[in-house]
Amino acid sequence: MSAQPATRIDAHFVAAGKYHDIDYARLEVLKLLMEHPHIRTTVAADYSGLERLDSCRFLVTYTCDLMPTPEQTKQLKTFLENGGKWLALHGTNSILVFTEEGLVDTPNDRPDMMEMLGTQFKAHPPIGEFPVEVVNKTHELTKGIEDFDIVDELYLADVTAPIDTLMQTTFEGEATGFVKDKWDKTTVPILYTRDIGKGRIVYNALGHCRGHYDLPGMQDFYPHKEMCAWSYDVYYDMLRRSINWAMRDNMRDGE
């Protein structure tokens, strides 16, 4: 007699925003979700229709400069408080405004969202290689992963609420083109968790990607595609572990 198939798990995925190859990231995440045939995923290009979360075990976001409304933020928080799980990727915590001088500002005008996420993006240096330190080596999301070097867009962020950092790096130097351009030596969370009520956010700041056609109005053709973390097995390992965590009923099993 064959084993009973796994119970269906519903998920919701918001993939949208600026300056990134959202199509590529969307497809890659969906391929990872499809490794589990009993996950059924709806996909959205903004935060409307969050009533869908009433039927979902987890939410995934890959965005840049895309904020929910204050009312939608309340829906997200209620989802978490009731036990929902949220895998937030790369630019989910970003607000970008260009100044008259052409610099990128990151205003603190959505503290409701940023306090919930636990960090707010502030700047990044030019894409380059940096080391990632695994600071919690016993957590299910990191166990067996050694410290590694990666080429990516290093998202420098302000910590806005208590978080549990699992991976981190350090940075000191300049983030040219941003209002907050000079940085003293600072610890930068790369992978962390934040508990909200019965639920949890897992935030993975890696994962920049940009194709040839992702800067409309700025460059018609961007000459050098940027795949960054998406070129590394360790990044896919991190994503798979996060999906396995998100699938479970119990938030804290496996820690």
GUTORMI-256331 format. One record per residue: residue number from 1; residue in one letter; z negated, y negated, x negated of N, C-alpha, C, O in turn. Coordinates in steps of 0.2 Angstrom, whole numbers, always signed. Atoms other than C-alpha are relative to their C-alpha. Layout:
// GUTORMI-256331
  seq  type    n_w    n_v    n_u   ca_w   ca_v   ca_u    c_w    c_v    c_u    o_w    o_v    o_u
  NUM     A      Z      Y      X      Z      Y      X      Z      Y      X      Z      Y      X
...
// end
This chain:
// GUTORMI-256331
  seq  type    n_w    n_v    n_u   ca_w   ca_v   ca_u    c_w    c_v    c_u    o_w    o_v    o_u
    1     M     +0     +6     -4     +0     +0     +0     +0     -6     -4     -4     -7     -9
    2     S     +0     +6     +4     +5    -17     -7     -6     -5     +1     -9     -5     +7
    3     A     +6     +4     -1     -8    -30    -10     +2     -6     +5     +8     -8     +5
    4     Q     -1     +6     -5    -10    -44     +3     +2     -6     -4     -1     -8     -9
    5     P     -2     +6     +4     +0    -59     -3     -6     -6     +1    -10     -6     +5
    6     A     +5     +5     +1    -11    -74     -8     +1     -5     +6     +6     -6     +9
    7     T     +0     +5     -6    -16    -87     +6     +4     -6     -2     +3     -9     -8
    8     R     -4     +6     +2     -4   -102     +7     -5     -6     -2    -10     -7     +1
    9     I     +3     +7     +2    -10   -118     -2     +4     -5     +1    +10     -5     -2
   10     D     -4     +6     -1     -4   -135     +3     -1     -5     -5     -7     -6     -7
   11     A     +1     +6     +5     -1   -149     -9     +4     -6     +1     +9     -5     +5
   12     H     -5     +6     -1     +6   -166     -9     +1     -4     -7     -4     -4    -11
   13     F     -2     +3     +6    +15   -175    -23     +3     -7     +0     +8     -7     +4
   14     V     -3     +7     +0    +18   -194    -25     +3     -1     -7     -1     -1    -12
   15     A     -4     +1     +7    +31   -197    -39     +5     -6     +1    +10     -5     +5
   16     A     -4     +6     -1    +38   -214    -40     -3     -6     -5     -8     -5     -8
   17     G     +2     +5     +4    +37   -230    -50     +6     -3     -4    +11     -1     -3
   18     K     -5     +3     +5    +45   -240    -64     +0     +2     -7     -5     +5     -9
   19     Y     +0     +0     +7    +51   -239    -81     +0     +7     -3     -1     +8     -9
   20     H     +1     -7     +2    +50   -220    -82     +6     +5     +4     +8     +3     +9
   21     D     -5     -5     -3    +62   -205    -78     -4     +4     +5     -6    +10     +4
   22     I     +4     -3     -5    +53   -201    -62     +3     +7     +2     +0    +11     +4
   23     D     -3     -6     -3    +66   -188    -57     -1     +6     -5     -3    +11     -2
   24     Y     +1     -6     +5    +63   -178    -73     -7     +2     +1     -8     +8     +1
   25     A     +7     -2     -1    +44   -178    -71     -1     +3     +7     -5     +8     +7
   26     R     +0     -3     -6    +46   -174    -53     +2     +7     +0     -1    +12     +3
   27     L     -3     -7     +0    +57   -159    -56     -5     +5     -4     -6    +10     -2
   28     E     +4     -5     +4    +46   -152    -70     -7     +2     +3     -9     +7     +3
   29     V     +6     -2     -4    +30   -153    -60     +1     +4     +6     -3     +9     +7
   30     L     -1     -5     -6    +38   -145    -45     +2     +7     -3     +0    +12     +0
   31     K     -1     -7     +2    +44   -131    -56     -6     +4     -2     -6    +10     -1
   32     L     +6     -3     +1    +27   -128    -62     -4     +2     +6     -7     +7     +6
   33     L     +2     -2     -7    +21   -128    -44     +3     +6     +3     +0    +10     +6
   34     M     -4     -5     -2    +34   -116    -40     -1     +7     -3     +1    +12     -1
   35     E     +2     -6     +3    +27   -103    -52     -5     +3     +4     -7     +9     +3
   36     H     +4     -3     -4    +15   -100    -38     +3     -1     +7     +2     -6    +11
   37     P     -4     +1     -7    +25    -96    -22     -4     -1     +6     -1     -4    +11
   38     H     +4     +1     -6    +11    -98    -10     -2     -7     +0     -6     -9     +5
   39     I     +2     +8     +0     +9   -117    -15     +6     -3     +4    +12     -2     +2
   40     R     -6     +3     -4    +20   -127     -2     -2     -8     -1     -7    -10     +1
   41     T     +1     +7     +2    +22   -145     -8     +4     -5     +4    +11     -4     +4
   42     T     -3     +6     -3    +27   -161     +1     +1     -5     -6     -4     -6    -10
   43     V     -1     +5     +5    +34   -175    -10     +2     -7     +3     +5     -7     +8
   44     A     +0     +6     -3    +33   -193     -7     +2     -5     -6     +0     -4    -11
   45     A     -2     +5     +4    +40   -209    -15     -5     -6     +0     -4    -11     -3
   46     D     +5     +5     +0    +24   -220    -11     -6     +4     +3     -6    +10     +5
   47     Y     +6     -3     -2     +7   -218     -4     -1     +0     +8     -6     +1    +11
   48     S     +0     +0     -8    +12   -219    +15     -1     +8     +2     +1    +12     -2
   49     G     +0     -6     -3     +9   -204    +26     -6     +5     -3     -5    +11     -4
   50     L     +6     -3     +3     -8   -199    +18     -4     +5     +5     -8     +8     +3
   51     E     +3     -5     -5    -13   -190    +34     +2     +7     -2     -2    +12     +0
   52     R     -2     -6     +2     -4   -176    +26     -6     +4     -4     -6    +10     -5
   53     L     +5     -3     +4    -19   -174    +14     -5     +4     +4     -9     +8     +2
   54     D     +5     -4     -4    -29   -167    +29     +1     +7     +0     -3    +11     +1
   55     S     -2     -7     +0    -20   -151    +27     +1     +3     -7     +2     +9     -9
   56     C     -2     -2     +7    -19   -151     +8     -7     +2     -4    -12     -1     -3
   57     R     +6     -2     +5    -31   -143     -6     +1     -5     -5     -5     -7     -8
   58     F     +0     +5     +6    -24   -155    -19     +6     -5     +0    +11     -4     +4
   59     L     -5     +6     +0    -14   -171    -23     +2     +0     -8     -2     +1    -12
   60     V     -3     +2     +7     -3   -174    -39     +3     -7     +1     +7     -8     +6
   61     T     -4     +6     +1     +3   -191    -44     +3     -1     -7     -1     +0    -12
   62     Y     -3     +2     +6    +15   -196    -57     +4     -7     +2     +9     -7     +5
   63     T     -3     +6     -2    +18   -215    -55     -1     -5     -6     -4     -4    -11
   64     C     +1     +6     +4    +19   -232    -64     +1     -6     +4     +6     -7     +7
   65     D     +0     +6     -4    +15   -248    -56     +1     +1     +7     +5     -3    +10
   66     L     +0     -1     -7    +13   -241    -39     -7     +1     +2    -10     +6     +1
   67     M     +7     +0     -2     -3   -245    -30     +0     +2     +8     +4     +0    +11
   68     P     +1     -1     -7     -9   -238    -13     -3     -7     +3     -6    -11     -1
   69     T     +3     +6     -4    -14   -252     +0     -8     +2     +0    -10     +7     -2
   70     P     +7     -1     +0    -33   -254     +1     -2     +5     +6     -6     +9     +4
   71     E     +2     -5     -5    -33   -244    +17     +2     +7     -2     -1    +12     -1
   72     Q     -2     -6     +2    -23   -230     +9     -5     +2     -6     -6     +8     -7
   73     T     +5     -1     +5    -36   -231     -6     -6     +3     +4     -9     +8     +1
   74     K     +5     -3     -4    -49   -227     +7     +1     +7     +2     -3    +11     +2
   75     Q     -3     -7     -2    -39   -212    +13     -1     +5     -6     -3    +10     -5
   76     L     +0     -4     +6    -38   -206     -5     -8     +2     -1     -9     +8     -3
   77     K     +7     -1     +1    -57   -208     -7     -3     +5     +5     -7     +9     +3
   78     T     +3     -5     -5    -61   -199     +9     +2     +7     -1     -2    +12     -1
   79     F     -2     -6     +2    -50   -185     +4     -4     +3     -6     -6     +9     -6
   80     L     +4     -3     +6    -60   -183    -13     -7     +1     +3    -10     +7     +1
   81     E     +7     -1     -3    -77   -185     -4     -1     +6     +4     -6     +9     +3
   82     N     +1     -6     -4    -73   -171     +7     +2     +7     -4     +3    +12     -1
   83     G     -2     -6     +5    -68   -159     -8     +7     +0     -2     +8     +5     -5
   84     G     -7     -1     +3    -50   -163    -12     +0     -1     -7     -5     -4    -10
   85     K     -2     +0     +7    -43   -162    -29     +6     -4     -2    +11     -4     +2
   86     W     -5     +5     +2    -32   -175    -38     +2     +1     -7     -2     +0    -11
   87     L     -3     +0     +7    -21   -172    -53     +4     -6     -1     +9     -7     +1
   88     A     -3     +6     +1    -17   -189    -59     +3     +0     -7     +0     +1    -12
   89     L     -4     +0     +6     -4   -191    -72     +2     -7     -3     +4    -11     +1
   90     H     -3     +6     +4     +1   -204    -85     -1     -7     +3     -7     -9     +2
   91     G     +0     +7     -2     +4   -221    -76     -4     -1     +6     -3     -6     +9
   92     T     +3     +1     -7     -6   -218    -60     -5     -6     +0     -6     -9     +5
   93     N     +5     +5     +0    -19   -231    -66     +3     -7     -2     +0    -11     -5
   94     S     -3     +6     +3     -6   -245    -70     +2     -5     +5     +5     -3    +10
   95     I     -3     +6     -3     -3   -262    -63     +3     -4     -5     +0     -6    -10
   96     L     -3     +4     +5    +10   -272    -72     +3     -6     +3     +6     -6     +8
   97     V     -2     +6     -3    +14   -290    -70     +3     -4     -7     +0     -5    -12
   98     F     -3     +4     +6    +26   -300    -82     -1     -7     +1     -1    -10     +6
   99     T     +1     +7     +0    +21   -317    -87     +6     -4     -1    +11     -1     -3
  100     E     -5     +4     +1    +32   -332    -89     +3     +1     -8     +8     -1     -9
  101     E     -2     -1     +7    +32   -329   -108     +3     +7     -1     +5     +9     -7
  102     G     -3     -7     +1    +38   -311   -105     -5     +5     -2     -3    +11     -4
  103     L     +5     -5     +2    +22   -302   -109     -2     +4     +6     -1     +2    +12
  104     V     +2     -4     -5    +15   -288    -99     -7     -1     +1    -11     +0     -3
  105     D     +7     +1     -2     -1   -292    -90     -2     +6     +5     +2     +9     +8
  106     T     +2     -5     -5    -12   -279    -81     -6     -2     +3    -12     -1     +2
  107     P     +6     +4     -3    -23   -289    -69     -5     +5     +3     -3    +11     +5
  108     N     +5     -4     -3    -39   -282    -62     -1     -2     +7     -6     -4    +10
  109     D     +0     +3     -7    -34   -286    -44     -1     +6     +5     +0     +5    +11
  110     R     +1     -6     -5    -37   -268    -37     -6     +4     -3     -5    +10     -5
  111     P     +6     -4     +3    -55   -263    -43     -2     +6     +5     -5    +10     +2
  112     D     +1     -6     -4    -56   -251    -28     +3     +6     -2     +0    +11     -3
  113     M     -4     -6     +3    -42   -240    -35     -3     +2     -7     -3     +8     -8
  114     M     +1     -1     +7    -47   -242    -53     -7     +3     -1     -8     +7     -5
  115     E     +7     -3     +0    -66   -238    -50     +1     +7     +2     -3    +11     -1
  116     M     -1     -7     -2    -60   -222    -41     +3     +4     -5     +0     +9     -6
  117     L     -3     -4     +6    -49   -217    -55     -4     +1     -6     -3     +6    -10
  118     G     +4     +0     +6    -61   -221    -68     +2     -4     -6     -1     -5    -11
  119     T     -3     +3     +6    -49   -230    -80     +5     -5     +3     +8     -4     +9
  120     Q     -6     +4     -2    -36   -244    -79     +4     -1     -6     +1     -4    -11
  121     F     -5     +1     +5    -21   -245    -90     +0     -7     -2     +0    -12     +2
  122     K     +0     +7     +2    -21   -261   -101     +6     -1     -5     +8     -7     -5
  123     A     -5     +1     +5     -8   -258   -115     +2     +6     -3     -1    +11     -2
  124     H     -1     -6     +4     +1   -246   -126     +4     -3     -6     +8     -8     -6
  125     P     -4     +2     +6     +7   -248   -144     +7     +4     +0     +8     +7     +5
  126     P     -6     -4     +0    +25   -242   -148     -1     +7     -1     -6    +10     -3
  127     I     +1     -7     -1    +28   -224   -145     +0     +3     -8     +4     +1    -12
  128     G     +0     -3     +6    +23   -214   -160     -5     +6     +0     -7     +8     +5
  129     E     +4     -6     +0    +13   -199   -166     -8     -2     -1     -9     -7     -4
  130     F     +7     +2     +1     -6   -199   -164     -4     +7     +1     -1    +12     +4
  131     P     +4     -6     -1    -20   -185   -165     -4     +0     +6     -6     -5     +9
  132     V     +5     -1     -6    -29   -178   -150     -5     +4     -1     -4    +10     -4
  133     E     +6     -4     +2    -46   -172   -152     -3     +3     +7     -4     +0    +12
  134     V     +3     -3     -6    -53   -159   -140     -8     +0     -1    -11     +3     -5
  135     V     +7     +2     +1    -71   -165   -137     -4     +5     +4    -10     +6     +2
  136     N     +4     -5     -4    -76   -152   -124     +4     +7     -1     +9     +8     +2
  137     K     -4     -6     +2    -70   -135   -131     -2     +6     +5     +1    +12     +4
  138     T     +2     -6     -4    -78   -124   -117     +2     -1     +7     +2     +4    +11
  139     H     -2     +1     -7    -71   -132   -101     +7     +4     +1    +11     +6     -4
  140     E     -6     -4     -2    -57   -122    -92     +6     -3     -2    +11     +0     -3
  141     L     -6     +3     +1    -45   -135    -95     +2     -1     -7     +7     -3     -9
  142     T     -1     +1     +7    -47   -135   -114     -1     +6     -4     +0     +6    -10
  143     K     +2     -6     +4    -54   -118   -119     +6     +3     -4    +11     +5     -1
  144     G     -5     -3     +4    -44   -111   -133     +6     -5     -3    +10     -3     -7
  145     I     -5     +5     +2    -34   -127   -136     -3     -4     -6     -8     -6     -6
  146     E     +2     +4     +6    -36   -134   -154     +2     -7     +0     +7     -9     +4
  147     D     -3     +7     +1    -34   -152   -159     +7     +0     -2     +9     +5     -5
  148     F     -7     +0     +1    -16   -157   -160     +2     -7     -1     -1    -12     +1
  149     D     -4     +6     +0     -4   -171   -164     +6     +0     +5     +9     +5     +6
  150     I     -5     +0     -5     +8   -177   -152     +4     -7     +0     +0    -12     -2
  151     V     -4     +7     -1    +22   -191   -150     +0     -2     +7     +3     +2    +11
  152     D     +0     +2     -7    +19   -200   -134     -1     -8     +0     -2    -11     -5
  153     E     +2     +7     -2    +16   -217   -126     -8     +0     +1    -10     +3     +6
  154     L     +7     +0     +0     -3   -220   -130     -3     -5     +5     -2    -11     +4
  155     Y     +3     +4     -5    -11   -227   -114     -7     -2     -2    -11     +1     -1
  156     L     +7     +3     +1    -25   -239   -119     -3     -2     +6     +1     -5    +10
  157     A     +3     +1     -6    -37   -241   -105     -7     -3     +0    -10     -1     -5
  158     D     +7     +1     -1    -53   -249    -99     -3     +5     +4     +0     +7     +9
  159     V     +3     -5     -4    -65   -237    -93     -4     -4     +6     -8     -8     +4
  160     T     +2     +4     -6    -70   -243    -75     -6     +4     +4     -9     +1     +8
  161     A     +5     -4     -3    -83   -229    -70     -2     +6     -4     +2     +7     -9
  162     P     +2     -6     +4    -92   -214    -77     +6     +6     +0     +8     +7     +6
  163     I     -5     -5     +1    -80   -201    -83     -2     +6     -5     -7     +4     -9
  164     D     +1     -5     +5    -81   -184    -92     +6     +1     -4    +11     +5     -2
  165     T     -5     +0     +5    -70   -185   -107     +1     +7     -3     -4    +10     -6
  166     L     -1     -7     +3    -62   -168   -112     +4     +0     -6     +3     +4    -11
  167     M     -4     +1     +6    -49   -174   -125     +0     -8     -1     +0    -12     +4
  168     Q     +0     +7     +1    -48   -191   -133     +4     -1     -7     +5     +3    -11
  169     T     -2     +2     +7    -41   -201   -148     -3     -7     -1     -7     -9     +3
  170     T     +2     +7     +2    -44   -217   -157     +6     -5     -1    +11     -2     -4
  171     F     -5     +5     +2    -34   -233   -159     -3     -6     -2     -8     -8     +0
  172     E     +2     +7     +3    -35   -249   -169     +7     -3     -2    +10     +0     -6
  173     G     -6     +3     +2    -21   -261   -170     +3     -4     +5     -1     -7     +9
  174     E     -3     +4     -5     -8   -270   -160     +4     +3     +5     +7     +9     +4
  175     A     -4     -2     -6     +0   -267   -143     +5     -5     +1     +4     -9     +6
  176     T     -5     +6     +0    +15   -279   -145     +3     +0     +7     +5     +5    +10
  177     G     -3     +1     -6    +21   -286   -129     -4     +0     +6     -2     -2    +12
  178     F     +5     +0     -5     +5   -285   -119     -4     -6     -1     -5     -8     -6
  179     V     +5     +6     +1     -7   -299   -115     -6     +2     -4     -8     -2     -8
  180     K     +6     -3     +4    -21   -288   -122     +4     +4     -6     +4    +10     -5
  181     D     -4     -3     +5    -12   -285   -138     -3     +2     -6     -1     +6    -10
  182     K     +4     -2     +6    -25   -284   -151     -6     +4     +2    -10     +2     +6
  183     W     +5     -5     -2    -37   -269   -151     -4     +1     -6     -2     +4    -11
  184     D     +4     -3     +5    -52   -266   -162     -1     +8     +1     +2    +10     +6
  185     K     +1     -7     -1    -56   -248   -165     -3     +2     +6     -9     +0     +8
  186     T     +2     -2     -7    -58   -240   -148     +1     +8     +1     +6    +10     -1
  187     T     -1     -7     -2    -60   -222   -141     +4     +0     +6     +3     -4    +11
  188     V     -5     +0     -6    -46   -218   -129     +0     +7     +3     +2    +12     +0
  189     P     +0     -7     -3    -48   -204   -116     +7     +2     +1    +11     -2     +4
  190     I     -7     -3     -1    -33   -193   -115     +0     +5     +6     +4     +5    +10
  191     L     +1     -4     -5    -39   -180   -103     -8     +0     +2    -12     +1     -2
  192     Y     +7     +0     -2    -55   -182    -92     +0     +2     +7     +5     +2    +11
  193     T     +2     -1     -7    -63   -178    -75     -4     -5     +2     -8     -8     -1
  194     R     +4     +4     -3    -71   -189    -63     -2     +3     +7     +3     +4    +11
  195     D     +2     -2     -6    -81   -183    -48     -1     -5     +5     -4    -10     +4
  196     I     +0     +5     -6    -80   -192    -31     -3     +5     +6     +1     +9     +9
  197     G     +3     -4     -5    -92   -184    -18     +1     +8     -2     -1    +10     -7
  198     K     -1     -7     +1    -87   -165    -16     +6     +1     -4     +8     +7     -6
  199     G     -7     -1     +3    -70   -168    -25     +0     -3     -7     -5     -5    -10
  200     R     +0     +1     +7    -64   -171    -42     +7     -3     -2    +12     +0     +1
  201     I     -6     +2     +3    -50   -181    -51     +0     +3     -7     -4     +3    -11
  202     V     -2     -2     +7    -42   -173    -67     +5     -5     -2    +11     -5     +1
  203     Y     -5     +5     +2    -33   -187    -76     +2     +2     -7     -1     +3    -12
  204     N     -4     -2     +7    -20   -183    -90     +4     -6     -1     +9     -7     +2
  205     A     -4     +6     +1    -14   -199    -98     +6     +1     -4    +10     -3     -5
  206     L     -6     -2     +4     +0   -190   -108     +6     +0     +5     +5     +0    +11
  207     G     -5     -1     -4    +17   -188   -101     +6     -5     +1     +9     -5     +6
  208     H     -6     +5     -1    +29   -203   -104     +7     +4     +0     +8     +8     -4
  209     C     -7     -2     +0    +47   -200   -101     +5     -6     +2     +3     -9     +7
  210     R     -5     +5     -2    +62   -212   -100     +7     +2     -2     +8     +5     -7
  211     G     -7     -2     +1    +80   -208    -98     +5     -6     -1     +2    -12     -2
  212     H     -5     +6     +1    +96   -219   -100     +0     -5     +5     +2    -11     +4
  213     Y     -1     +4     -6    +95   -227    -83     -6     -2     +4     -6     -3    +10
  214     D     +6     +1     -3    +77   -231    -80     -3     -7     -1     -9     -8     +0
  215     L     +2     +7     +0    +76   -250    -84     +5     -4     +3     +8     -9     +0
  216     P     -5     +5     -3    +87   -258    -71     -2     -7     +0     -8     -9     +1
  217     G     +2     +7     +1    +88   -276    -73     -2     -3     -6     -3     -9     -8
  218     M     +2     +1     +6    +82   -275    -90     +5     +2     -6     +7     -1    -10
  219     Q     -5     -3     +4    +94   -263    -99     +4     +4     +5     +2     +9     +8
  220     D     -4     -4     -4   +109   -256    -90     +0     +8     -3     +0    +12     +1
  221     F     +0     -7     +4   +109   -241   -103     -5     +0     -5     -4     -4    -10
  222     Y     +5     +0     +6    +94   -237   -113     +2     +6     -4     +3    +11     -3
  223     P     -4     -4     +4   +101   -229   -128     -4     +7     -2     +0    +12     -3
  224     H     +4     -5     +3    +87   -217   -134     -5     +3     +6    -10     +0     +7
  225     K     +4     -3     -5    +80   -205   -121     -7     +2     -3     -7     +3     -9
  226     E     +6     -2     +3    +61   -202   -123     -3     +5     +4     -5     +4    +10
  227     M     +3     -6     -4    +54   -185   -118     -8     +1     -2    -11     +4     +2
  228     C     +7     +0     +2    +37   -187   -128     -3     +6     +2     -1    +12     -1
  229     A     +4     -6     -1    +24   -175   -122     +4     +6     +4     +2    +12     +3
  230     W     -4     -5     -4    +37   -166   -111     +3     +5     -5     +6    +10     -3
  231     S     -3     -5     +5    +43   -158   -127     -4     +4     -4     -3     +8     -8
  232     Y     +5     -4     +4    +27   -150   -132     -3     +6     +5     -4     +5    +11
  233     D     +3     -5     -4    +21   -133   -126     -7     -1     +2    -10     +1     +8
  234     V     +7     +1     -2     +3   -139   -126     -1     -4     +6     -6     -4    +10
  235     Y     +0     +4     -6     +7   -152   -113     +1     +4     +6     -3     +4    +11
  236     Y     -1     -4     -6    +14   -139   -101     -6     +5     +1     -8     +7     +7
  237     D     +7     -4     -1     -2   -128   -105     -5     -4     +4     -8     -1     +8
  238     M     +5     +5     -3    -13   -143   -100     +2     +0     +8     -2     +0    +12
  239     L     -2     +1     -7     -3   -145    -84     -1     +7     +4     -3     +6    +10
  240     R     +1     -7     -4     -3   -126    -79     -7     +1     +1     -9     +3     +6
  241     R     +7     -1     -1    -22   -126    -82     -2     -4     +6     -7     -2    +10
  242     S     +2     +5     -5    -24   -141    -71     +2     +2     +7     -1     +2    +12
  243     I     -2     -3     -6    -14   -133    -57     -4     +6     +2     -6     +7     +8
  244     N     +5     -6     -2    -24   -117    -58     -6     -2     +3     -9     +1     +7
  245     W     +6     +2     -3    -39   -127    -56     +0     -3     +7     -4     -2    +11
  246     A     -1     +3     -6    -32   -137    -42     +1     +5     +6     -1     +3    +12
  247     M     -1     -5     -5    -28   -121    -32     -6     +3     +3     -6     +5     +8
  248     R     +6     -3     -2    -45   -115    -31     -4     -3     +5     -4     -9     +6
  249     D     +4     +3     -5    -57   -118    -17     -6     -3     -3     -7     -9     -1
  250     N     +6     +2     +3    -72   -121    -28     +1     -5     -5     +5     -3    -10
  251     M     -2     +5     +5    -71   -137    -38     -3     +2     -7     +1     +1    -12
  252     R     +3     -1     +6    -83   -131    -52     +0     +7     -3     -3     +8     -8
  253     D     -1     -7     +3    -79   -113    -54     +4     +0     -7     +8     -4     -8
  254     G     -3     +0     +6    -74   -109    -72     -2     -5     -5     +1     -4    -11
  255     E     +2     +4     +5    -83   -122    -81     -6     +3     -4     -8     -1     -9
// end
